[in-house]
Amino acid sequence: MADTPARATTGAIVLLTSMVMLGQMSISLYIPSLPSLAQALAAPAEEVKLTMTVYLVAFAVSQLVWGPLSDRFGRRPVLFAGIAVYLAGTLACAAAQGIYWLIAARGLQAVGACVGTTISRAVTRDRYDRSEAARTMAFIGIAMAVGPAIAPVIGGQLQELFGWRSAFLGLALFGACVLAATWARLDESNRNPDRQALHPGRLLASFATLLSSRVYVGYALVAAGAFSGLMAYTTGIPFVFIDLFGVSPALFGFVPSFTVVGYLSGSVVASRMAARAAGTRMVAIGTSVCAAAGIGFVAVVATGNATPVTVVLPMVVFMFGFGVSLPNAMAAAMHPFPRIAGAAAALTGFLQMTIAAAGTVAVASLADGTPMSTALGVCGGGLLAAAGFFLVAKPADRA
């Protein structure tokens, strides 16, 4: 990766995207196995869903550690340490003999998995200006949405052929490939490590600086709300399709891929318009679409019109808005903070995953055998994203 290029090369984008895919594929590759996993480990659905919640919580909290570590020691060594933790946790998942073992192993897996997302954002901020960062974030954002969407396709086939443990063995193989690629191709982008980055006072000051910025908080809420909606859908939809609609795990694996169409469309719009349209306009459009799609989803279920098509269609629209708004929101949130890029990436990811974890808990606790809890989770995420922009970030941007 060349030092501070005018535009991100294809190789750089592929490498950064693969780092993000590590965490995102781990979210949902095993989703088609959830019902059979519950049977194999003699665990109720509520406990099985905790494997997702714990993953998101551990993912969120760990970023607060990896980000400052990368500000202090550099991006490369921290990335390699995180991937090593990820491989250990993933192999522990594959060997799990009980649901609590699996829940704990998912937590360890998440501790390592989040390093790719944190470092990729920090590297992007290290190397590119705001416009190019938005274009690069559009591709990274694709990984954040496409990973959870295409992973069930692979996971469904693995479940049918080899059983639920094969999903985690596949993730371990993917993690090893990412480790090899980054070792060979990722240059250090943090040219001026901050020796005080891990000092408690400096850490608190960095996070206080970020949280005192309405621009940062507003755009971070946009990212968190949109991602929360996606995770609510990802967590709730396998039980809706497999248990309610009677779809087989292998066939269900293709269901989330429909959302890729919406997200890719939004990402293409975001990447092509990054240099021509104001980022605030793109975020305004994207968050409005997310909120409208969430409201439409709730309306469909409330009126008794839930079918496989009417459940998927609102999410396709939601994901279009997600694709338009996310890269611009991420670039806008991090751009003012070059000296604490690692901390900014970490805190953004923490907020994103914490709110998403809360969404998955709500989906699980409100489940009533219908898609309503999933629809409410998607709607809540869309409304939070819109509120983050229109009520917090936009007024501050104008000030």
DRENVO-329185 format. One record per residue (C-alpha): residue number from 1; x, z, y. Coordinates in pm, 1 decimal, always signed. Layout:
! DRENVO-329185
@pos NUM; X X; Z Z; Y Y
...
! end
This chain:
! DRENVO-329185
@pos 1; X +0.0; Z +0.0; Y +0.0
@pos 2; X +159.0; Z -111.2; Y +326.5
@pos 3; X +199.7; Z +136.2; Y +608.5
@pos 4; X -80.7; Z +122.3; Y +865.6
@pos 5; X -200.6; Z -235.2; Y +810.3
@pos 6; X -447.4; Z -398.8; Y +1048.9
@pos 7; X -683.8; Z -447.3; Y +756.6
@pos 8; X -706.5; Z -282.7; Y +418.8
@pos 9; X -581.9; Z -511.9; Y +144.0
@pos 10; X -790.8; Z -586.9; Y -163.3
@pos 11; X -547.8; Z -390.5; Y -376.2
@pos 12; X -572.4; Z -87.3; Y -149.8
@pos 13; X -951.3; Z -96.8; Y -153.7
@pos 14; X -961.1; Z -126.8; Y -534.3
@pos 15; X -720.8; Z +163.8; Y -571.0
@pos 16; X -909.0; Z +389.9; Y -328.8
@pos 17; X -1238.9; Z +296.8; Y -490.3
@pos 18; X -1112.3; Z +376.9; Y -840.0
@pos 19; X -1011.5; Z +722.3; Y -717.5
@pos 20; X -1366.5; Z +787.1; Y -599.9
@pos 21; X -1515.2; Z +640.7; Y -917.8
@pos 22; X -1340.4; Z +914.2; Y -1117.2
@pos 23; X -1573.1; Z +1177.2; Y -977.1
@pos 24; X -1880.2; Z +960.2; Y -950.8
@pos 25; X -1867.9; Z +823.5; Y -1305.5
@pos 26; X -1837.8; Z +1181.2; Y -1427.0
@pos 27; X -2166.0; Z +1268.3; Y -1259.0
@pos 28; X -2385.3; Z +1042.4; Y -1464.9
@pos 29; X -2210.3; Z +880.5; Y -1763.3
@pos 30; X -2359.2; Z +1150.3; Y -1986.1
@pos 31; X -2709.5; Z +1137.7; Y -1834.5
@pos 32; X -2866.4; Z +923.4; Y -2112.3
@pos 33; X -2742.1; Z +1190.5; Y -2354.9
@pos 34; X -2915.7; Z +1481.9; Y -2181.5
@pos 35; X -3223.7; Z +1501.1; Y -2406.1
@pos 36; X -3022.1; Z +1461.7; Y -2730.5
@pos 37; X -2753.7; Z +1695.8; Y -2595.2
@pos 38; X -3021.6; Z +1957.8; Y -2542.3
@pos 39; X -3126.2; Z +1922.0; Y -2905.8
@pos 40; X -2771.0; Z +1925.3; Y -3041.3
@pos 41; X -2676.5; Z +2243.4; Y -2853.7
@pos 42; X -3020.9; Z +2403.6; Y -2897.2
@pos 43; X -3055.2; Z +2442.0; Y -2520.8
@pos 44; X -3366.1; Z +2413.5; Y -2300.2
@pos 45; X -3378.8; Z +2134.4; Y -2042.8
@pos 46; X -3334.4; Z +2382.7; Y -1756.1
@pos 47; X -2997.2; Z +2495.9; Y -1895.4
@pos 48; X -2886.0; Z +2140.2; Y -1965.5
@pos 49; X -2959.2; Z +2046.3; Y -1603.2
@pos 50; X -2723.0; Z +2325.9; Y -1499.3
@pos 51; X -2437.1; Z +2109.2; Y -1626.1
@pos 52; X -2513.7; Z +1884.3; Y -1329.5
@pos 53; X -2567.9; Z +2165.7; Y -1080.5
@pos 54; X -2246.4; Z +2348.0; Y -1172.7
@pos 55; X -2054.8; Z +2021.9; Y -1153.6
@pos 56; X -2179.2; Z +1955.8; Y -800.3
@pos 57; X -2110.8; Z +2312.0; Y -683.0
@pos 58; X -1757.2; Z +2315.9; Y -826.3
@pos 59; X -1696.8; Z +1968.5; Y -685.5
@pos 60; X -1807.2; Z +2087.6; Y -343.3
@pos 61; X -1605.1; Z +2409.1; Y -328.1
@pos 62; X -1285.5; Z +2261.4; Y -472.8
@pos 63; X -1260.2; Z +2004.6; Y -196.1
@pos 64; X -1200.5; Z +2289.5; Y +47.9
@pos 65; X -879.6; Z +2355.2; Y -145.3
@pos 66; X -754.9; Z +2002.8; Y -222.2
@pos 67; X -798.1; Z +1876.1; Y +134.2
@pos 68; X -578.6; Z +2137.0; Y +307.5
@pos 69; X -330.3; Z +2118.8; Y +17.4
@pos 70; X -290.7; Z +1747.6; Y +85.2
@pos 71; X -237.6; Z +1817.6; Y +457.1
@pos 72; X +44.6; Z +2052.8; Y +357.8
@pos 73; X +214.0; Z +1883.6; Y +59.4
@pos 74; X +105.3; Z +1519.9; Y +89.1
@pos 75; X -162.6; Z +1308.5; Y -74.3
@pos 76; X +25.4; Z +1195.0; Y -387.7
@pos 77; X +126.8; Z +1527.2; Y -549.3
@pos 78; X -212.2; Z +1682.7; Y -484.3
@pos 79; X -389.0; Z +1381.0; Y -633.6
@pos 80; X -181.6; Z +1396.4; Y -951.0
@pos 81; X -238.7; Z +1770.0; Y -991.3
@pos 82; X -613.4; Z +1721.8; Y -953.9
@pos 83; X -631.0; Z +1445.7; Y -1212.1
@pos 84; X -441.9; Z +1664.8; Y -1459.8
@pos 85; X -706.3; Z +1937.6; Y -1413.9
@pos 86; X -976.7; Z +1673.3; Y -1455.3
@pos 87; X -837.6; Z +1553.8; Y -1788.1
@pos 88; X -822.6; Z +1911.0; Y -1920.5
@pos 89; X -1181.9; Z +1979.4; Y -1818.4
@pos 90; X -1312.0; Z +1650.4; Y -1956.8
@pos 91; X -1153.6; Z +1706.9; Y -2297.7
@pos 92; X -1301.1; Z +2058.9; Y -2298.3
@pos 93; X -1645.9; Z +1903.5; Y -2239.0
@pos 94; X -1597.1; Z +1674.9; Y -2538.5
@pos 95; X -1510.0; Z +1974.0; Y -2756.2
@pos 96; X -1795.9; Z +2200.1; Y -2638.4
@pos 97; X -1975.3; Z +2393.7; Y -2913.9
@pos 98; X -2245.8; Z +2550.3; Y -2697.8
@pos 99; X -2428.0; Z +2493.1; Y -2371.5
@pos 100; X -2240.2; Z +2765.1; Y -2181.2
@pos 101; X -1909.1; Z +2624.1; Y -2298.7
@pos 102; X -2020.3; Z +2284.6; Y -2172.0
@pos 103; X -2137.1; Z +2427.7; Y -1838.5
@pos 104; X -1800.2; Z +2598.3; Y -1785.0
@pos 105; X -1607.8; Z +2287.1; Y -1888.1
@pos 106; X -1812.9; Z +2075.5; Y -1646.7
@pos 107; X -1708.2; Z +2313.4; Y -1370.9
@pos 108; X -1339.9; Z +2265.1; Y -1458.0
@pos 109; X -1390.4; Z +1891.0; Y -1480.8
@pos 110; X -1541.5; Z +1888.8; Y -1132.6
@pos 111; X -1252.8; Z +2089.5; Y -985.7
@pos 112; X -1021.7; Z +1802.4; Y -1075.8
@pos 113; X -1267.0; Z +1517.0; Y -1024.1
@pos 114; X -1321.9; Z +1589.9; Y -656.1
@pos 115; X -957.4; Z +1527.0; Y -570.9
@pos 116; X -1006.0; Z +1149.7; Y -583.5
@pos 117; X -1288.8; Z +1154.0; Y -330.2
@pos 118; X -1103.6; Z +1389.9; Y -95.6
@pos 119; X -772.0; Z +1205.0; Y -105.5
@pos 120; X -926.8; Z +859.4; Y -73.3
@pos 121; X -1100.8; Z +960.7; Y +249.9
@pos 122; X -788.1; Z +1125.6; Y +386.3
@pos 123; X -575.1; Z +819.8; Y +303.9
@pos 124; X -830.2; Z +596.0; Y +475.3
@pos 125; X -815.4; Z +810.3; Y +788.6
@pos 126; X -433.7; Z +816.1; Y +772.3
@pos 127; X -402.5; Z +438.4; Y +765.1
@pos 128; X -689.6; Z +270.0; Y +950.1
@pos 129; X -866.7; Z +274.5; Y +1285.8
@pos 130; X -1239.5; Z +353.1; Y +1312.2
@pos 131; X -1364.6; Z -4.0; Y +1263.9
@pos 132; X -1141.2; Z -74.8; Y +965.8
@pos 133; X -1209.3; Z +271.6; Y +826.6
@pos 134; X -1583.2; Z +194.7; Y +834.7
@pos 135; X -1523.9; Z -131.0; Y +645.7
@pos 136; X -1307.8; Z +48.5; Y +389.6
@pos 137; X -1557.9; Z +334.0; Y +362.9
@pos 138; X -1824.8; Z +75.5; Y +283.6
@pos 139; X -1635.9; Z -16.8; Y -30.6
@pos 140; X -1559.3; Z +345.7; Y -112.9
@pos 141; X -1926.9; Z +419.3; Y -59.6
@pos 142; X -2008.6; Z +154.1; Y -317.4
@pos 143; X -1820.6; Z +363.7; Y -571.8
@pos 144; X -2018.2; Z +673.2; Y -469.3
@pos 145; X -2348.5; Z +503.3; Y -540.1
@pos 146; X -2264.6; Z +236.2; Y -794.7
@pos 147; X -2068.7; Z +479.2; Y -1013.5
@pos 148; X -2370.9; Z +701.4; Y -1087.6
@pos 149; X -2582.8; Z +386.7; Y -1126.2
@pos 150; X -2374.5; Z +186.5; Y -1372.9
@pos 151; X -2236.8; Z +483.9; Y -1565.3
@pos 152; X -2567.2; Z +544.8; Y -1750.8
@pos 153; X -2557.3; Z +185.3; Y -1874.6
@pos 154; X -2227.3; Z +260.6; Y -2044.0
@pos 155; X -2334.9; Z +610.8; Y -2139.2
@pos 156; X -2655.2; Z +487.0; Y -2301.2
@pos 157; X -2462.8; Z +255.2; Y -2527.7
@pos 158; X -2209.6; Z +524.6; Y -2615.8
@pos 159; X -2493.8; Z +764.3; Y -2696.9
@pos 160; X -2659.7; Z +516.0; Y -2930.0
@pos 161; X -2333.2; Z +425.2; Y -3104.8
@pos 162; X -2130.2; Z +746.1; Y -3115.9
@pos 163; X -2330.8; Z +1042.1; Y -2983.0
@pos 164; X -2302.8; Z +1253.1; Y -2668.7
@pos 165; X -1937.7; Z +1359.9; Y -2704.9
@pos 166; X -1819.8; Z +1001.2; Y -2672.3
@pos 167; X -1924.7; Z +998.4; Y -2305.9
@pos 168; X -1662.4; Z +1259.7; Y -2221.6
@pos 169; X -1395.0; Z +1091.6; Y -2431.3
@pos 170; X -1463.5; Z +771.4; Y -2238.5
@pos 171; X -1425.9; Z +960.3; Y -1909.8
@pos 172; X -1092.9; Z +1102.9; Y -2024.9
@pos 173; X -968.2; Z +750.1; Y -2094.3
@pos 174; X -1082.4; Z +634.9; Y -1751.2
@pos 175; X -909.7; Z +932.7; Y -1588.0
@pos 176; X -583.8; Z +847.4; Y -1763.2
@pos 177; X -609.4; Z +489.4; Y -1633.1
@pos 178; X -666.0; Z +610.3; Y -1275.1
@pos 179; X -367.5; Z +841.9; Y -1304.9
@pos 180; X -144.1; Z +556.6; Y -1419.8
@pos 181; X -266.4; Z +320.7; Y -1145.2
@pos 182; X -222.5; Z +569.1; Y -862.0
@pos 183; X +119.1; Z +675.7; Y -990.3
@pos 184; X +233.6; Z +313.6; Y -979.8
@pos 185; X +60.3; Z +190.5; Y -663.0
@pos 186; X -26.0; Z +474.1; Y -422.9
@pos 187; X +231.1; Z +538.2; Y -152.5
@pos 188; X +235.8; Z +861.6; Y +46.2
@pos 189; X +27.6; Z +822.1; Y +363.4
@pos 190; X +70.8; Z +1171.6; Y +507.4
@pos 191; X +395.8; Z +1113.2; Y +696.8
@pos 192; X +385.0; Z +1443.4; Y +884.3
@pos 193; X +279.2; Z +1724.4; Y +650.0
@pos 194; X +154.3; Z +2032.4; Y +831.1
@pos 195; X +355.2; Z +2330.6; Y +707.9
@pos 196; X +90.9; Z +2566.9; Y +843.9
@pos 197; X -205.6; Z +2383.9; Y +690.3
@pos 198; X -260.7; Z +2654.7; Y +426.1
@pos 199; X -224.1; Z +2948.4; Y +661.7
@pos 200; X -559.6; Z +3132.6; Y +661.5
@pos 201; X -573.7; Z +3129.9; Y +1039.7
@pos 202; X -503.0; Z +2756.6; Y +1054.9
@pos 203; X -759.0; Z +2683.0; Y +783.4
@pos 204; X -1028.7; Z +2878.4; Y +963.3
@pos 205; X -936.4; Z +2715.6; Y +1293.8
@pos 206; X -956.4; Z +2367.2; Y +1139.5
@pos 207; X -1296.9; Z +2427.6; Y +984.3
@pos 208; X -1420.8; Z +2593.8; Y +1305.3
@pos 209; X -1308.6; Z +2290.2; Y +1505.0
@pos 210; X -1503.4; Z +2062.3; Y +1275.9
@pos 211; X -1817.7; Z +2273.6; Y +1264.0
@pos 212; X -1820.2; Z +2315.8; Y +1641.9
@pos 213; X -1838.9; Z +1938.3; Y +1685.3
@pos 214; X -2200.4; Z +1819.9; Y +1692.4
@pos 215; X -2080.1; Z +1465.6; Y +1626.7
@pos 216; X -1900.6; Z +1576.0; Y +1311.0
@pos 217; X -2185.0; Z +1797.1; Y +1186.5
@pos 218; X -2450.4; Z +1534.9; Y +1256.6
@pos 219; X -2272.1; Z +1256.4; Y +1072.5
@pos 220; X -2176.3; Z +1490.6; Y +788.5
@pos 221; X -2547.1; Z +1572.7; Y +746.5
@pos 222; X -2625.6; Z +1201.2; Y +730.7
@pos 223; X -2384.7; Z +1162.3; Y +438.5
@pos 224; X -2502.9; Z +1483.8; Y +272.9
@pos 225; X -2873.0; Z +1404.2; Y +303.7
@pos 226; X -2843.4; Z +1052.3; Y +167.7
@pos 227; X -2626.2; Z +1163.2; Y -122.8
@pos 228; X -2861.7; Z +1453.2; Y -196.4
@pos 229; X -3147.3; Z +1207.1; Y -234.1
@pos 230; X -2943.4; Z +1000.2; Y -477.1
@pos 231; X -2849.8; Z +1306.8; Y -683.5
@pos 232; X -3209.4; Z +1428.3; Y -695.2
@pos 233; X -3306.7; Z +1091.7; Y -839.6
@pos 234; X -3009.5; Z +1082.4; Y -1078.1
@pos 235; X -3087.7; Z +1429.7; Y -1215.1
@pos 236; X -3462.7; Z +1396.3; Y -1251.5
@pos 237; X -3510.1; Z +1037.9; Y -1357.3
@pos 238; X -3383.6; Z +1054.3; Y -1720.8
@pos 239; X -3651.3; Z +1308.8; Y -1811.8
@pos 240; X -3915.0; Z +1100.5; Y -1632.0
@pos 241; X -3826.8; Z +778.7; Y -1812.1
@pos 242; X -3726.4; Z +914.1; Y -2153.4
@pos 243; X -3978.2; Z +1198.5; Y -2192.1
@pos 244; X -4269.8; Z +1076.7; Y -1975.7
@pos 245; X -4250.1; Z +697.2; Y -2001.0
@pos 246; X -4104.8; Z +694.1; Y -2356.3
@pos 247; X -3802.3; Z +476.7; Y -2277.1
@pos 248; X -3510.7; Z +489.9; Y -2524.4
@pos 249; X -3173.9; Z +628.6; Y -2403.2
@pos 250; X -3005.4; Z +289.5; Y -2446.3
@pos 251; X -3273.3; Z +109.1; Y -2245.7
@pos 252; X -3286.2; Z +385.3; Y -1985.3
@pos 253; X -2915.1; Z +331.8; Y -1923.0
@pos 254; X -3007.3; Z +12.1; Y -1738.5
@pos 255; X -3268.6; Z +176.4; Y -1515.4
@pos 256; X -3032.2; Z +326.8; Y -1255.0
@pos 257; X -2856.5; Z -8.5; Y -1222.9
@pos 258; X -3156.1; Z -140.6; Y -1027.9
@pos 259; X -3058.4; Z +86.8; Y -741.4
@pos 260; X -2725.8; Z -96.3; Y -727.8
@pos 261; X -2905.1; Z -398.6; Y -588.1
@pos 262; X -3025.4; Z -199.2; Y -289.4
@pos 263; X -2695.5; Z -26.3; Y -233.6
@pos 264; X -2483.4; Z -339.2; Y -263.5
@pos 265; X -2708.8; Z -515.5; Y -15.2
@pos 266; X -2670.8; Z -231.5; Y +231.9
@pos 267; X -2295.7; Z -212.1; Y +180.0
@pos 268; X -2253.7; Z -585.6; Y +236.1
@pos 269; X -2443.9; Z -552.8; Y +563.0
@pos 270; X -2230.0; Z -251.9; Y +663.6
@pos 271; X -1896.2; Z -414.3; Y +580.2
@pos 272; X -1978.0; Z -744.9; Y +750.1
@pos 273; X -2119.9; Z -583.9; Y +1063.1
@pos 274; X -1848.1; Z -316.3; Y +1097.1
@pos 275; X -1656.2; Z -513.6; Y +1361.9
@pos 276; X -1961.6; Z -662.5; Y +1536.9
@pos 277; X -2232.3; Z -397.2; Y +1559.2
@pos 278; X -2213.1; Z -42.6; Y +1689.1
@pos 279; X -2177.7; Z +209.4; Y +1409.9
@pos 280; X -2449.8; Z +423.2; Y +1565.4
@pos 281; X -2697.4; Z +135.9; Y +1538.2
@pos 282; X -2615.4; Z +91.2; Y +1170.2
@pos 283; X -2662.8; Z +462.3; Y +1103.3
@pos 284; X -2994.2; Z +459.8; Y +1290.3
@pos 285; X -3124.0; Z +173.1; Y +1077.4
@pos 286; X -2994.4; Z +317.9; Y +751.4
@pos 287; X -3127.6; Z +669.2; Y +795.4
@pos 288; X -3468.2; Z +540.1; Y +905.9
@pos 289; X -3490.8; Z +330.3; Y +589.9
@pos 290; X -3393.1; Z +629.4; Y +373.0
@pos 291; X -3658.7; Z +851.1; Y +528.2
@pos 292; X -3930.0; Z +585.1; Y +499.6
@pos 293; X -3843.1; Z +514.5; Y +135.6
@pos 294; X -3855.2; Z +884.9; Y +48.4
@pos 295; X -4196.2; Z +926.4; Y +209.5
@pos 296; X -4317.9; Z +617.6; Y +23.5
@pos 297; X -4191.6; Z +759.8; Y -306.4
@pos 298; X -4390.0; Z +1081.9; Y -257.1
@pos 299; X -4699.9; Z +883.5; Y -161.5
@pos 300; X -4680.3; Z +672.2; Y -477.8
@pos 301; X -4664.0; Z +978.7; Y -703.7
@pos 302; X -4923.6; Z +1177.5; Y -508.0
@pos 303; X -5177.3; Z +896.4; Y -540.8
@pos 304; X -5130.5; Z +876.4; Y -917.5
@pos 305; X -4963.6; Z +535.5; Y -912.6
@pos 306; X -4634.8; Z +631.7; Y -1077.8
@pos 307; X -4513.4; Z +361.9; Y -1314.7
@pos 308; X -4158.4; Z +255.8; Y -1404.8
@pos 309; X -4173.2; Z -11.6; Y -1135.2
@pos 310; X -4324.1; Z +202.1; Y -859.4
@pos 311; X -4076.9; Z +483.4; Y -931.9
@pos 312; X -3772.1; Z +256.0; Y -913.8
@pos 313; X -3874.5; Z +40.1; Y -616.5
@pos 314; X -3869.2; Z +314.2; Y -347.3
@pos 315; X -3522.5; Z +415.1; Y -467.8
@pos 316; X -3395.0; Z +59.2; Y -432.5
@pos 317; X -3508.5; Z +66.1; Y -68.6
@pos 318; X -3358.1; Z +412.8; Y -21.3
@pos 319; X -3024.5; Z +290.2; Y -153.4
@pos 320; X -3023.0; Z -1.3; Y +89.7
@pos 321; X -3045.7; Z +249.0; Y +374.2
@pos 322; X -2780.8; Z +462.0; Y +206.7
@pos 323; X -2544.6; Z +163.9; Y +189.1
@pos 324; X -2594.8; Z +76.5; Y +555.8
@pos 325; X -2554.6; Z +428.9; Y +693.4
@pos 326; X -2295.2; Z +603.2; Y +475.4
@pos 327; X -1970.8; Z +417.2; Y +563.2
@pos 328; X -2040.3; Z +426.1; Y +935.1
@pos 329; X -2135.9; Z +793.6; Y +921.9
@pos 330; X -1821.3; Z +885.9; Y +727.9
@pos 331; X -1592.4; Z +693.2; Y +963.3
@pos 332; X -1761.6; Z +844.0; Y +1269.9
@pos 333; X -1735.8; Z +1198.0; Y +1130.7
@pos 334; X -1362.8; Z +1179.9; Y +1055.1
@pos 335; X -1231.5; Z +956.6; Y +1334.1
@pos 336; X -1183.5; Z +1228.0; Y +1601.2
@pos 337; X -966.6; Z +1444.7; Y +1371.8
@pos 338; X -644.4; Z +1264.1; Y +1270.6
@pos 339; X -436.2; Z +1581.5; Y +1251.7
@pos 340; X -668.9; Z +1753.3; Y +1005.9
@pos 341; X -787.3; Z +1450.8; Y +807.6
@pos 342; X -756.1; Z +1635.5; Y +477.4
@pos 343; X -959.9; Z +1930.4; Y +601.1
@pos 344; X -1220.3; Z +1695.6; Y +752.3
@pos 345; X -1252.1; Z +1502.2; Y +425.8
@pos 346; X -1275.5; Z +1827.8; Y +231.7
@pos 347; X -1543.3; Z +1984.9; Y +449.9
@pos 348; X -1747.4; Z +1663.6; Y +455.3
@pos 349; X -1739.0; Z +1649.0; Y +77.7
@pos 350; X -1820.8; Z +2019.7; Y +53.1
@pos 351; X -2132.9; Z +1978.8; Y +265.3
@pos 352; X -2228.4; Z +1664.2; Y +77.8
@pos 353; X -2201.6; Z +1817.9; Y -267.0
@pos 354; X -2343.9; Z +2159.7; Y -174.7
@pos 355; X -2659.0; Z +2008.8; Y -33.6
@pos 356; X -2681.4; Z +1770.4; Y -330.3
@pos 357; X -2647.9; Z +2065.6; Y -569.3
@pos 358; X -2932.6; Z +2242.8; Y -389.0
@pos 359; X -3137.2; Z +1928.2; Y -434.8
@pos 360; X -3078.1; Z +1920.2; Y -809.8
@pos 361; X -3178.9; Z +2287.6; Y -837.6
@pos 362; X -3499.9; Z +2210.5; Y -650.7
@pos 363; X -3575.1; Z +1914.0; Y -876.2
@pos 364; X -3523.5; Z +2130.2; Y -1187.0
@pos 365; X -3727.3; Z +2425.3; Y -1058.1
@pos 366; X -4018.7; Z +2213.6; Y -934.2
@pos 367; X -4038.2; Z +1994.4; Y -1245.3
@pos 368; X -4397.5; Z +1968.6; Y -1367.4
@pos 369; X -4387.1; Z +1682.6; Y -1614.6
@pos 370; X -4442.7; Z +1422.2; Y -1340.6
@pos 371; X -4200.5; Z +1239.9; Y -1108.2
@pos 372; X -4312.5; Z +1452.7; Y -810.4
@pos 373; X -4012.9; Z +1686.6; Y -801.5
@pos 374; X -3779.6; Z +1386.6; Y -808.9
@pos 375; X -3976.9; Z +1215.5; Y -532.7
@pos 376; X -3966.0; Z +1529.5; Y -317.2
@pos 377; X -3589.8; Z +1554.1; Y -366.9
@pos 378; X -3540.7; Z +1193.4; Y -256.7
@pos 379; X -3773.6; Z +1239.4; Y +38.9
@pos 380; X -3600.2; Z +1559.2; Y +149.5
@pos 381; X -3262.7; Z +1387.2; Y +138.5
@pos 382; X -3385.2; Z +1094.1; Y +345.5
@pos 383; X -3543.0; Z +1318.3; Y +608.4
@pos 384; X -3227.1; Z +1531.1; Y +631.6
@pos 385; X -3013.3; Z +1220.4; Y +685.6
@pos 386; X -3243.9; Z +1096.7; Y +961.1
@pos 387; X -3254.4; Z +1439.1; Y +1127.2
@pos 388; X -2875.1; Z +1465.9; Y +1113.9
@pos 389; X -2840.5; Z +1145.4; Y +1311.3
@pos 390; X -3135.7; Z +1145.2; Y +1550.5
@pos 391; X -3140.6; Z +1520.0; Y +1628.0
@pos 392; X -2771.4; Z +1612.0; Y +1607.3
@pos 393; X -2519.8; Z +1324.7; Y +1612.2
@pos 394; X -2692.8; Z +1076.3; Y +1842.5
@pos 395; X -2750.4; Z +1318.4; Y +2133.7
@pos 396; X -2387.0; Z +1435.3; Y +2107.5
@pos 397; X -2257.3; Z +1076.2; Y +2099.4
@pos 398; X -2442.6; Z +1005.6; Y +2422.3
@pos 399; X -2308.5; Z +1316.5; Y +2596.0
! end
